[in-house]
Amino acid sequence: LYDRMVVLSTLCGATLLVVATAVTDVRGRMSYQALIPNGANVMHDGVAWPGVGHLIAGGGGNALNPFGMAFAAANQMWTQALCMADSDGDGMTNGQELGDPGCTWTSMGGVAPSRTTDITHPGFVAATTTTAT
């Protein structure tokens, strides 16, 4: 009976650790989304992509796409240089893809993105938006 209780206790502890890690990971992505214009509205091939900087939609791990690498290099800040760059090489700037073609949006608020629809992914070459402004 004692051995079973130890195993059960260990499993419960491991489960709590996994759940706590998952909650922390979701919060991390959500906080990063707030640091780029339309971070919660990014789509890729018709699929919502909450892990904008990652190779998989759900994010997590160290597998970053080109935009994720550029965002990390910019110290997780939406800078003029990051906005004007074309991380995925599709001919549109990151700002155009994320609805901030003029690079005026800030994470501190005050200036809304010029567009909140037709948001494309700055980390993958795909069909480009028809709205460049």
N, C-alpha and C positions, 0 to 999 in steps of 0.2 A: 504494500500500500504506500509506503514511504517513497519508493522508487517511482511509482506512478505520479505521486504528487510533485516530485521534483521535475519530472518530464513535463507535466502539465504547466507548472510554474514557468519553466524555461520557454515553452511554446508561447504562453501568454505574453511573456516579456519580449520575445522576438516579434510577435505580432504587433505589439504596441510600438516597437521601434520602427517597423516598416510603415505603419500608419503615420507616425509622427514625421518620418522622412518624406513621405508622399505629400503631406500637408505643407511642409516647408517648401518642397519643390514647386507646388502649385502657386504658393505665395510669391516665390522668386520670379516666376514667369510673369505673373500679373504685375509685379512691380516693374519689370523690364518693359512690359507693354506700355506702361504709362510714360516711359522715357522716350518714346518715338511717336510721331503723329499717327493716329489711327491704328495703334498697336494691337487693339482688340478686334480690328475689322479686316485683318489681312487674310486673303484667300489665295490658294494655289490649286489650280486644276479643279475649281469648284468646291474645294474643301476648306473649311475654316482652319487656320494655321496659328494657334495660340503660341506655339514655341517658335516665334518669328526667326530667331537666330539659329535654329537647329535644323538638322537634316530630316527629322521626323516631326510630324505635326504636333504631337504632344510635348515636344521639347525634352529636356533632361539629358543628362550625360554630357560628354565632351565633344560629340559629333556636331560641329558647327558648319553651317553653310557659309558661302562667301560674305553675306551680309552680317552674319553673326561674328565672323572673324574681324570684319571692319568695325563693327560696333564695339567689340572687346578692345580693339586697338585704340578706339576713341574714348576709352575709359567709361563705357556705357553712357555716353552723352550724345545727344543729337547736336552735332556741330555743323557749321557751314560746310566744312570739307566732307563730312559723311553724307550730308544732304545732297551735295553736288556730285558725289561719286556715283558710278554705275557699278555697283558691287557684282551683279550677275552678268554684266557684259551684254545686256539685251538692247542697248541703245537708249534706255530711259534712266534718268537719274533716280537715286533712291527717293529723293523728294517728290519727283513726279509719280513714282509708284505708290508712295504713301500719302498722296494728297496734299503735299506741301511743296509745290514746284518753285515757289519764291523763297523757300528756306526761311520763313518768318515765324513758324510755330516754335513754341518753347514749352518745356515740361512744367514751367511755373505758371502756365495759364496766361490769359490776356489776349493771345492771338490764336484763334481757332484755325485748324487746317482749312485750306480753301475748298477742299472736297472731302466728303466722308463716305462716298459711295464709289464703286468701280476701283477699289483699292487692290493693287496687285502685289505680288511678293517680290521684294527687292533682293532676295537670295537665290532665286531660281529663274532661269530663262523660260519664259512662257508667253502666251498671247499677251500682248501689251495693251494697256488701256487706251481707249480712243480719246480720253480726256487728259491732255497734257497740262492743262492749267487748273 
